[in-house]
Amino acid sequence: MTPLLFALPGAQRIAAALLDHWPCQPAALDLHRFPDQECRPCYGAPLEGRDVVLVAQLDQPDAKLFELYLCASTARELGAASVGLVLPYLPYMRQDCRFEPGQGTSARHMAALLSSCADWLVTVDPHLHRFDRLDQVFSIPATVVASAEPVAQWIRAQVAQPVVVGPDSESAQWVSQVAALAQCPYAVMDKNRYGDREVEVALAEGALAPGRVPVLLDDIISSGRTMAAAIARLRAGGTPPPVCVVVHPLFAGDALAVLQAAAPARIVSCNTIEHASNGIDVSPQLARAAVALHRSHRR
């Protein structure tokens, strides 16, 4: 039977894009908000015996994670045969170890919450560094969708003579893969972070081939300070204005204004989070991964 697909608030656009590649049955989901801001999910279709797919965009995640948990748990209470989660952006993955005494590993706690209410999950390029795979934190099947191919396709179509540049060593995994697919060179900067909004970057002399247009690529833009510092360093070295490409456009607070003030040639993002900069569509890859997980679960 065709799965029922429900979009949580803010995820309607990516849910509609998924339906272009996966013929689910869309249905209404109402999240009533009480005066004290508690929410109550109400499904607009019978769930008994049906496979349910929930699509959510989890930027500014604290309230949204619990909304998602309530929606998934309610679907199970109402008799859903299975509950799948399509989460283009997966939050809380950066705190993947105890960096200081007294801290916890938030990635494990977030994964335990979602594993407790769903049967499978698909996401795009989570922040995996100290964990190699999602199954190290999730107890349900979880698939990572790579954005590298659609990003590389966009670069090939939109940038003449590109060189892909990562703003720090953590970006190297994306940068090298995208550069190979885009058939262009790449370089990675060194970064020193002194706080949430204090960043210094450096690039080895001669790391960039002359005549190339830098394409700054990172998985997440949050405060915007790393990318802005990278733009400034490149411009100081005499490069053309760089193109900024990001997988997950969080743009917290004044981040977009900070980045625009650094004067890049363009700012382009994947549609993992709805934003005016969206220009790279990852919905076909998300749909393929979701179809595969759904079929695997139904066997």
C-alpha positions, -999 to +999 in steps of 0.1 A: +000+000+000+012+035-008+027+053+023+011+083+038+033+114+037+030+142+063+049+174+063+056+191+097+054+229+098+082+244+076+088+212+056+060+216+030+082+226+002+107+198+005+078+173+010+063+185-022+096+180-040+098+145-026+064+137-041+078+144-076+101+114-071+081+091-048+044+087-053+033+087-016-002+098-006+000+133+009-022+140+039-028+167+064-012+170+098-023+197+122-001+208+151-024+227+173-007+251+196-022+257+231-018+292+247+012+279+268+028+267+236+023+230+241+015+213+208-010+185+199-006+166+167-038+157+148-037+135+117-061+142+089-062+106+076-067+071+093-033+056+102-044+021+112-022-004+093-006+023+071+031+032+066+037+068+077+065+090+065+071+123+084+092+150+067+107+177+090+132+205+087+151+207+120+168+240+120+163+257+154+158+222+166+149+223+203+111+227+199+110+209+165+126+177+178+099+173+204+072+181+179+086+154+157+088+129+186+051+136+195+040+132+159+059+099+154+047+086+188+011+096+180+013+078+147+023+046+164-004+051+190-030+054+162-019+021+147+006+030+120+023-001+106+056+018+104+070+053+109+098+067+087+116+100+091+129+121+062+151+147+079+172+166+054+191+183+082+200+163+113+208+185+143+229+179+174+256+159+156+284+184+163+285+175+200+298+140+193+321+137+223+328+153+257+349+183+248+350+196+283+344+181+318+307+181+327+295+179+291+276+151+275+275+135+241+244+152+227+245+133+194+238+100+213+209+115+232+192+129+201+197+096+183+182+077+212+151+100+212+144+095+175+152+058+175+126+053+202+097+067+180+105+057+145+115+026+123+139+042+099+155+076+090+171+093+061+192+125+062+217+145+041+253+148+050+252+148+088+281+162+107+300+129+110+335+133+123+342+112+155+314+088+144+320+071+111+284+059+106+249+067+119+245+032+131+270+040+158+244+063+175+211+052+160+194+018+168+172+020+137+182+018+101+195+052+091+208+062+056+231+091+048+224+108+015+254+125-001+250+160-015+283+157-035+268+148-069+241+176-070+266+201-057+292+191-083+266+192-110+257+228-100+294+238-100+300+223-134+270+242-148+275+275-130+312+282-124+338+284-151+373+271-141+364+264-105+387+254-076+368+240-046+380+253-013+372+240+022+373+265+050+387+240+075+401+205+078+366+191+088+353+201+053+380+181+035+357+150+032+331+170+012+356+191-007+377+163-021+346+143-032+329+173-049+361+183-066+365+148-080+330+148-093+333+183-107+366+174-123+385+204-108+413+209-082+407+216-045+424+231-015+417+231+023+423+260+047+435+257+083+412+271+109+417+282+145+384+288+164+386+309+196+348+310+203+315+306+186+320+338+166+358+342+166+376+324+138+409+327+120+418+309+087+449+304+067+458+290+033+492+278+022+509+300-004+504+286-039+476+263-029+453+277-055+459+274-092+460+309-109+430+318-130+406+296-111+374+309-094+372+297-057+341+278-047+340+278-009+322+247+003+311+237+037+285+214+052+270+240+076+268+278+078+257+287+113+272+320+125+288+327+091+321+337+107+341+309+093+330+314+057+334+352+060+369+348+073+376+324+044+363+350+019+385+377+034+416+355+032+410+346-004+404+382-015+435+392+004+454+367-018+441+383-050+415+357-060+382+366-078+352+370-055+345+334-043+312+315-047+299+302-014+281+268-014+267+253+017+248+220+023+228+231+054+220+269+054+213+275+091+223+312+090+217+318+127+212+354+138+231+379+116+250+352+098+236+360+063+243+397+067+279+390+079+284+367+049+270+392+024+292+419+039+322+398+030+312+403-007+312+368-022+301+364-059+272+342-049+257+323-019+240+291-029+227+263-007+210+229-009+173+227+000+179+207+032+166+238+050+142+262+033+161+295+026+163+322+000+197+309-010+184+275-020+196+266-055+207+229-053+179+203-051+186+171-031+151+158-032+158+131-059+185+116-037+164+118-006+135+101-023+156+072-036+171+066-001+136+068+015+121+043-010+150+019-004+146+021+034+108+018+032+110-013+010+137-029+032+115-024+063+085-039+046+102-071+037 
